């Protein structure tokens, strides 16, 4: 329920701040369940539009940098990327 209420606020906060959210963070917290993965994704799979694909790739890089600082959020922070 908390996640649903917070997700409903995101568009309003973006509007008030004249900004754009980078991600949505969910509230589940499972620090004892650690999984590591890696992958490579070609830009063409992110979007057929090269500029949009680059923008999304840049957002993913920002998320990785941020999530290395807060590892307990890493598993759930990519929602709504």
Secondary structure, 3 states (H helix, E strand, C coil): CHHHHHHHHHHHHHHHHCCCCCCECCCCCCCCCCCCCCCCCCHHHHCCCHHHHHHHHHHHHHHHHHHHHCHHHCCCCCECC
